[in-house]
């Protein structure tokens, strides 16, 4: 029988060796995609840079998959949150990731080396997720359910977190309420339909006519083509409207809400639209998602239970991130685009 003290010493020595080996690897560079000024996809440059250093309360993640969102392409072009990040050097955009923890900082208690995690990190700050290694606050992460792939986990981050925070925390959607979700076939929208339906709401989802079957497959009770006048003819007395589209969606939605109803937009709401909403006794808000490990843990539970299922429309290798930006900018993707990083 092997003595417990001997086992403890062996485990300690193995940890020391593993830590030493990884520190030797830290002397090497990692691949990252750096944004060299605002513009088209030619401004996204592959570079070899130092692996980032982690601090107190942070972990270092070996990224296995990452996903992109409209804010990525907007920021690349110089809008989005580019003004907030423009002085970062190197400037690396991206916020959504799934991977394996390879190092942990002091005061990290919920995770250990080897844990498979996912999350939206440092949003709306410098997430720097377009890299082989990413430093993230432990407070922005959740453990990945074991039966969920890295691709699925990476897809269920910013978009799912936005839908969760809007529907559960801000709108406080209740059973039997009438919920209208604009852009129900998109990244945020397809999660919003699933979350609202899981809460017992009566869900109407809008999209183009060609995506009708997809929206209904998510659990929506009704589908409405947001082109033409079908929206105004079919939808009335709504408790909560969620605008994931922008454009003229807010002014079109205000008359569809009951008195005291709530409208939340994630692409921006103008002052004139807020005034128009008040005149109709409707509460209209713009909401920006924020990183939250606590909320990600709730999302992990929903993934684990099958309540949430991400639709991944395209999986590309990390090297084709520029192509992924172009695909997203067409506005015709169903669900999410994910990129994978091979060891």
Phi, psi and omega in degrees: 000132181279130181294141179304324181297320180295317179300316181298318180295317180298314179298320178298315181294322178296321178295320179296318180295315180298317179295319179296315180298320180291322178297326175295322177294330180295341178287346178273174179263167173235158175277135176214158176251115186257139176268114180260073180086156182289148179158204181280188186294344178293346179276354174270114187242131172287131179218154169265117181231168178295143172295131185294152178267142180257157181235198180298132178078008183243162176230156175255127186246130169276107188286133177254328179206151177216155178235162182240159184222165177307328179295334176295310182290324178296315180294320177302321182283346178113000175254225181053237178245030181301318182300326179290328189256351193301338181266001177289141179218115355286150178270112181238117181271184183100143184223342187259130181205161169218139183186198185242133178288126179249341176210149178232145178271176178296151177071012173269117185247335188273349184227161177222165176301133181100347179293140174266121188230166173209161179169172171256115190255136171057030177267133009263053176247212184269095182283324177054041185278351180276062181204163179291330176231140181224136173270132181222142170298135179300332182288356179256005190241163172222155174293135176285129174304140189298325183273001179262131181287164176298324179297312180297319181295314180299328179287340187253059184234258184305313183296314180293321179296320177299310180300316181296310183296319180293309188284318185271315190268323183265309182278337179051054183297137182243165177304139176072000173289152177268119185242132178247121182243114179272136183075043187290348179265355183274187183302301180289316186301319184288335172283323181299318178301314183294319181292314181297320180294322180295337179274357178091013179282157172269115193251127170247127180246138177253148174190185172289161184300326184293340181260013182305307184298323179297314181297317179293327180293338179284344181119000178298140177284326181222152173240141177229132175284119183281000171271144181080205187251012182299324182300308183292330183280331188254335190250128180210158170057046183276139176279320184216130176242135182241114181263109176253011189247311185090204182067229182264019184295320182296306179298330177288331185275330185306313181292346182273348183271145175288163177300129183088001179290168184238137174233126178237130177243149179244003178250359179119141176229127184282163179298321180295326178290324176296318179296316179298322179295317179299321179296332178266009184057044176242139180266116183244131183223150167258132182236134174247127181296150178228145179301137180201113176295325179298317178290324178297327178294325175293321178295321177300320178298317181293324174297314183298324183273356180081009177290321177251134175225111180290141172261113180261108184281335183206136172241124182233155173289155181309324183296344182254031181298323178299319177297322178298320176300315180297318179297317181295323183288349175290338181073015185243013181278142174265123180070233193237154171251130183236144175242143181247148178242119180274146177291000000 
